[in-house]
């Protein structure tokens, strides 16, 4: 029986960019590899500059980013991924916009990272259109006449769009329906996870570039789309999704039944002095539900941030004795393994005393004198049908009643689009979001762009930042009447095997184990007390030193190879293999290469990039220098072609 063929492809620019999987997975293309390695080497300021280069909310993301980079990290294929998010916070706490618990900042309109063009610090693979250097270069050479742009919504998508457009030379006005900027960063993320002083300073840093903000100005109430089209050259809509989805069960409209977003708005704007009784039921199993549950457990604990922690604890304990929240239960339709919340958030919630009940579905909310007193549920045997559609199957005669004082419903959010008028020309998707082109962020109305949750539904903060960047680039192209084309280039630099050690992974990099940043003890998690404490310096360096440095690659020269198998013998992970060309299977390029190099009698060197640990032993072992380690860099620039 013939051997199973090897399905292979030739490495191209995409291959080498995707090899740096953390950057490839990041919606804003932050070169995490570069700043993690800068931390490992103790070069913290450069690490911050790299993290900031493509992200105006770098400090915020150090606290609460969902970190798709970590999910993609190649180190995770060996044991556990690099703690990228926590390492970003480490450098942002030292060089970012947030400079300490006292709230003091040396931020000014000329602060170098925000107000002036970057210097010549090596920022890794950060030469991309949304990078600071490229924005400054494009803005200084643009002839846009200072066009006027409206941004509706001061969340991460809107503020990022304003940031980029300001650097490109545009006159930007932001309209915010609330009395504060930040969107769901401020109104949805609990303060024990994200300091409000940090949000204030990152917003201030963006406004220092020139954008103006008008508070308590709501679309549909204070102005219409037609007003924006008349007064501005282009508009970006990023108003978020602040309406909660309904359960559609009996008793849902009783007093004592709250919506998750409304609850978080109340808590985050009004503090934790909200009394919902001793026992609270939260319905839902996503990240928002976990935030709701953990916030509910803090109710009645006075909103003290800073000062004497022991005094805050005394106040909290006194409030607890006066009858504040004692129990919080989460009712979740999904099984434990299929919950939508991040496993870490689930663990943290349970550590704080939240009790999670899986595979139950609410069928009725009970009440007494018009106020909720309990939730009746049925067990669920399955969640999805044969077509993969959400269709929970209820188990008859499994009724349970969960007594409570209040109910908080957290099963998803949707946008409020009642402000749309037929003459606006805006179309709405079947999912209740604005219809947009996902590449250009343009809506079906001329000159109106949209992004963030109102365009794509609730996603990660970093996705909203990316939407703002993409919208800014295409608004710029729209106003210039141009069609930008992305030009990508890759560069390789050979590393002499005799000096590879200083360029490659640090000594003992495979021995280090992932260690999460320390947190305060459970009994201190009251009110606004920040849960995560952050890495100490040595621990941060140790965690960063685990990086494989995936921009390093073995490059093979077939003209020099003598087929000695030395590289294969020395490889500790068996990621290399020499095979007859007859055993290969691939596309037309592979077939053409086989024909050009001697047909099926030729031999091919195969590399499994998921197993390579960048140790460089193959290059050190090769007697003919047929294998040489190379560092890889790339640039991406927009080539603008004016419409004729």
N, C-alpha and C positions, 0 to 999 in steps of 0.2 A: 504494500500500500504506500503510495507516494506521500512524502511528508507534507504537513499543512503549510501552505505558502505564507511568507511574511508579508503583511500588508504594510508598505512603506511609502514615504513621500520625501521629496528633496527639500532640504532646509532652505527657506527663503526669508525675506525680511519679516514677514508675519511670524514665522517660526521663532526667530530670535527675539522679537518683541514679546510674543506670548510666553517665551521661556521665563521672562521676568513676570511671573504670574500675578504677583501682588499688584504691580502697576497696571497690568493688563486688565485686572478685575476692578480697579478703582474707577468709578464713573468720571472723576475729574483728572485721572491719569497721574496722580501723585506718585513720585518715585520713592516708594517706601523703602526699597532696597538701599537706596543711597542714604536716606536719613538714618535708617537703622544702623548702617555701617559707620556713619559719622559718629553716632552715639557710642558704638563699641570702641571707637578710637579716641573718645573724649572730646570730639570736636562738636560741641553742643550748639554753638551759634550757627555753624554751617548746617547742622541737622535741622534747626528751626527754619532757616531760609529755604531749604529744599521743601519742607512740609508746607510752608506758606506760599511758595512760588505759584502753585496752581489752585490754591484754595483760600479765599478770603475769610472762611470760617474754620481755619486750621485749629485755633485754640478750642473752639466749641467741639469740633470733631475729636479732639484729644480726650474729651470727657464722655461723649455720648454717640460716637459714630457706630453704626451697625457693622462696620469693618468687613466688607466683602473681600478686602485684601487678605485678611486672615483665613477666610474660608478657602481661598485659592492658594495660599502659601504652600510651596513645595516641601517645606520642612514638615508640614502636616502629614505628608505621605510617609515620613519616616517615623515620627512619634507625634508631636503636637506642633501646631504652627507658632511662628514668632508672635509675641504679644505686641503687635504693631500699634494698635490703638493706644494702649497704655504708655508705650514708648513715645508716641507723639505727644501725649499729655506731659510727659517728663520734660521734653525740651520746650514745650510751650509755656510751662510754668516758670521756666528760666529766662526765655527770650521772647515769648509771645506777648500778645496785647494784654494778657491778664498777668499782673506782676505780683500778686500776693493777696492775702486775706484782708489787708487793710484797704484794698481798693485803690491804692496810689498808682498812678501811671504817668510815664513821661511822654504819653501820646501827644502829638501835635500835628498840624497840617503838613509839616515837613519831616515827619517821622520816616526814616529811609525806606522801610519795607512797604509802606503804603503810599507815600507822597512823591517819591522820586524813583527814577529808574534804578534797577538793581546794578550793583557793581560787578566785578569780575570773579566773584566767588563761584567755585565749581558747584553747580546745582544739579549735577547728575543728568539724567535723561528728562529734563524739564523744558526743553526747547520745543514747545507746542503752542498752538495759537492762543490758548487761554492762559498761558504763563505770563507772569508779570513783565518779563523782559520783552516778550513779543507784543503784549498790549501797549507798552510804552513806545516801542518802535513803530507800531502801526499808527498809534495816536499822534505821534509827533510828525508823521509824514502825511496824515490824512487831510483831505480837503473837503470836510463834511459840512463846513459852514456853521458848525455848532447847532445842528438840528435839535429840535425839542422832542424829548421822549417822555411818555407817561408810563410809570410802573404802578400797577394797582396791586397792593399787598406787600407788606414789609417783612415777609418771612424770608427764609434762606434763599429761595429761588428769586424773589423780587430784589432783595438786597444785593445778591450776587450779580444779577443783570445790571443793576444800577452801578455797581462797582466797576464792571468791565466797560460799560458805556461811558462812564466818567473818564476812565483812562484813555478811551478812544476819542475823547474830545467833545462829547455830547452834553447838552443841557438836560438834566434829568430831574423830574419831579415825581415823588413817590406819594401815593395816596393810601393811607392806612385807616381801616374802619375802627380799629381799637384806639385806646389812648396811649398805647405803648407799641414799640416796634419789636420784631422778633418772630411774629407768627406763632406757630406751634412750638418753637424753641422755648418761648416764654409761657405761652398759654397752655401748652400740652405736656411738656417735659417737667416732672416734679423738681423742685429746687434742691432736694437732697441728692439729685443726680447731676444737676447743672447749675452752678452759681449764677445768680442774676447779674452780679457785677461783671462777669465775663461777657454775658450777652450785651450788656450796655456798652462795654468798651469796644467790642467788635463792630457793633452798629455805629458807634461814634467814629471809629476809624474809617469806615466806608463813607460816612457823611462828610468827613474831613476832606474828601476828594472833590466835593462840590455838589453832590445831589442834595436836593431839598426834600423835606418830608412834611406832609400835612396830615395831622392826626384827626381821628373821628370823621373821616370822609369816606362814606360807603358808596360803592357802586350800586346804582338803582335807587338810592335814597337821596344822595347829594349831587349826583351827576349821572349821566347816561353814556353809553358807548358813542352816541352821536356827538356828545359834547367833546369827548376825547378825540374823535376823528376831526372835529373842527379846529381844535386848539393845538393839537400835537401832530408831529410828522409820523409817529408810530407809537404803538401802545403794547405793553407786555402785561398780561393778566396772570396773576399768581395769588389768587385770593384764598387758596386752601379749601379744605373740606371740613366744615364745622358743624354739619348736621349729622346726628347719630341715626343709624339704622334702627328700625323698630322690630320688636319681637313678633308683633301681630298676634298677641294672645289676650285672653280675657283679663281685665284688671290692670292693663298696662298703663292706663291713664290715671290711676289712683294717686293720691298724695303719697309721698314717701318713695316714689319711683323716679329715679334720676337718670339722665343720659350721661354717658361717660365724659363727653367733651364738655357738657355744661358743668359737671362736677369738677373737672380739672380746671376749667376757667375760674370757678368759684374759689377753689383752693389756691391756685397760683396767683390770683389777683388779690384775694382776701385773707390769705393765711390759713392756718389750720384750726381756727376757732369755729368750726362748723360741727354742730351736734346732730348726728344722724342716729343716735341711740347706741346701745351696747353691742348689738349684733347686726352685721351688715352682710348682705348677699351680693356678690358681683357675678354677673352673667357674662361669660366670655372667656376665651383662653389665649388671646393674642398679647402682644407686648403692651398695648394700651390697657388691656384688662389687668395686666400685672402692675402697671403704674397706678391704675385706679385702686387696686387692692392694697398696695403698699402705702399709698397716700391715705386711704381710708383708715388703715391701722394707726395712722398718726393723728387722727382727728381729736380735737380737744387739747392737743399739746400746743402751747403758745408758740407763735411764730417768732422765735428768737434765732438770729443768725449772727454769730460772733459773740464777743463778751465772754463771761465766765461760764464755761460749759457745765460746771457743777451746779450753778444757779439755774441754768436751763433745765437740767435734769430734775432738780427739786421742783421747779414749776410744773414740769411734765408729770412727775409722780403725783403732785397735788391735784392736777387736772384729772388724772386717772382715778383718783379716789373720789372725785366729784361726779363720776358716772360717765366717763368718755368711752370710746370704742373699746370693747373687750375682745370681740371675735370678728374675723372676716373670713367668709367662705367664698370660694370661686366654684361656680357650676359650669362645667365645660362639656360641650357636646362631643368633642374629639377624644380619642384615647390619649393616654399620656405620651406615647411616641409620636403622635401626629399633631400635637398642639402647635399652634402658630407662633407662640412666643419663643424667644431665644431660650435654650436650655439653661443658660446662666441666669437669666431673669427669673425663670421658674425656681431655680435653686435658691436664689436670693430671697424671693418671696416666701418660700417655705421656711427658710432660716429665720425670717422675721415673724413667723407664726401664722402665715396665711395657710388656710386649709383648702386643698384643691380636690374636687370631686369630679372624676371623668365619666364620660359616656352617659350623661343625663341631659335631657332636654326639657326646658320649661314648657308647660302646657297651660298654666293659669297662675295669676298672682292673686293671692287671697288678701282680704281686707276686713277691717272692722271700723265702722263709722267713717268709711271713705279713705282710710289710711292703710297702706300695705302692712300686712302682718306675717306674710310667708309666701313661699314659692312652691307650687306643686309641679313635680317633674315625673317623667317616665324614663326608664332605662332605654338605651340605644344599642342596637345590635350591630349596625354598620352605618357608615357615613355617606359613602358614595355608591351610585348605582353602576351597572355594567358599562355605561358610557362615560364613567368618570365624573358625572355630575353630582353636585351636592344634593343628597336626597336621604336624610337620616331615616332609618327604619326603627320605629318605636316598638318596644316590647310591651304587649298588653298586660294589664294587671300588675304593673310594677310601680304603681303610684307611690311617691314619697312627698312629704311636706317638710319644707325647710323653714322653720320659724325664723323671723327676723324683725328688726325695727325699720330697716330701709333696704331698698333694692337699687343697685346701679347697673344699668344695661350697657355692655361694652362689646357689641358684636360687629363693629365696623362704622365707618364714617362715609358720608357722601356730600357732594357739593350742593349749595343752594344756588340755583340758576334762575330764580324767579325774576331777576333783573333783565333777562334777555327779552328783547322785543323783536317782532318779525322783521322789521326794517334793518336790524343790526346785521343780518346775514350770517349769524353764528349758528352752526349746527351742533347738536348734542348727540353723543354716542349712546348706544343701547345701555351702557353701564352708568349713564348719568354724568359723564364728564364732557368737557368741551372737545369737539372733534379737532385734532391737530395733526399736522405732518410731523412725525416723530424725528425727522432729520432736520427740518428747518424751524420747527416750533410755530409755524404759521397756522392760523385758523382759516376758516372758510370766508372770513371777512378781510378785505384788503387792508393791509397795514396793522392788523391786530394779531399779535402773537400770544401764546399762552404756554405755561409750564407749571411744574409742581403738581400737587395733589389734584387741583381742579382739572388738569389735563390727563393725568395718568392714574389717579386714585392714590391713596396713602402708600408711600414708599419711604425709603431711608432718607435721612437728612442730606446725605452726600448726593443722592439722586436729584434732589431739589437744587442743590448747588450746581450740578452739571447742567440741569435744564436752564438755569439762569445764564450760564456761560454760553450755551448753544444758542439761546435766544438772542443774546447780545451780538454774537458774531453774525447771525443772519439778519438782524435788524440793521446792522452796519452795512451788510451787503445789499439789503433792500433799498436803503436810502442812497447808496452810491450807484444803484442800478447795475450791480456787478454779480457775477457768478463765481464765488471762490472755489478754487480747486486745491485739494490737499496734496502737497508734495512731500513725500517721505524719503529719507535717506538714512542708510545704515553705515556705520564705520567700525572697523575692527583694528585692534592694536595687539600685535603679538607680544607675548610675555616670555622672556628668556627663562627656561626651566630653572636656571641657577638662582634666579631672584624671584621666583614665583611666590614663595612663602609670604613676603610682605604684602603681596597683592591679593592673595587668596584668603579663604576663611581663616579665622583666628585659631590658634592652638586649642585643642580639646573642644572644638566647637560641637562635636557630636555627643559629647558627654553631658552637656548642660541640659537640664530639664526645664520645661516651661513652669514658671511660677507667677501666678497672678499678682497684681499689686495688692498690698495689704488693705484691709477695711477695718472700720471701727467695730467694736464688739456689739452684739445684738442689743444688749441692754442700754446702749448709748444711742440707738437709732430712733430718736424721737424728733418731732417737729422738723426743722430745717437742717438738722445735723447732716453734713455731707458724709456719705457712706464710704466712698473710696478715698484712701489717703495718698496714693501715688507712690511711685518707686523712689527709694533712696538711690543715691548715685551709683554705688557699686553694684547693686542689684540690677539697675537699669543697664549698666555696661555688660553685666553677665548675660542678661536676657538678649541684648542686641548681638552679642558675640555668637549666638546660636545660628545666625543667618548663613545660608549656603552661598550667598552672592551669585544669584542665577544669571547675572550678566556676563559671567565667565563661562567660556565654552571651549571644549576641545575641537580644534579644526584639523582635518586629516588631508594630507597631500598624497594622492594615489601614486604620483610619479616617484615619490621617495620611499613608499612602503615596500618592505621586503617580505611581508606576510609571515613574520616570525612569531606572531601571537604574544609577543612580550607584553603589550598593553592590555590584552585580554587577561593574561595570567595574573597581572598585578592589580587589576581592578577589584576593589573590595566589595562592590555591589553587583557585579556581573551585568553591568549596563552596556557592555560592548560585545559584539559577536561578528565573526567572519563567516559568511555563508556564500554558497554558489549563487550566481545571478539567476540561475534557473529556478531558485526557490523564492524569488521575489514576485510580488504582485503589486501593481500600482497603476497610476494614470498614464497618459500618453507621454509625459516627460520621462517617467521611469523607463518605459519601453524604448524610447528614443536613446536614452543614455546607455542602456544595455547594448543596443545595436552599435552605438558609436565606440564602445569600449571592448569589443571583442565578442559580442553575443553572449549566449547563455553559459559559455565556458569561463566567463569572467568571474571575479570574486568581489563581493561587496562588504564593506564595513558598516555595521548597523549600530546605532546609538539609541538607547532608551532614555530620553531626557527626564522622565519621571524618576529614574533611579540614580542619575548622576549626582554626586555630592560635591563636585568641583574640587576634588582633592588634588588634582594635577599629577597623580602618580603615573598615568598613562604617558604623559609628555615626558616626565622624568625618566621613565624606563625606555622609551623609544631610542634605539641606537642610531637612527638616521634622521632624526628630527622630522619624521613624517607626521607626528602628532605634536601640535603646539597649542598651548592654552592662549586664548585671545580674550581681551575685554571688548564688550560690545556697547556701542552708543548709537543713538539715533536722533534725528531731528525731524520735526514736522512743521511745515510752514504753509501759509495760505498764499497761493498765487491767484491774484485777482484779475479777472478779465472783464473789462467794461462791456456792457451790452451795446451793440450797434443799433 
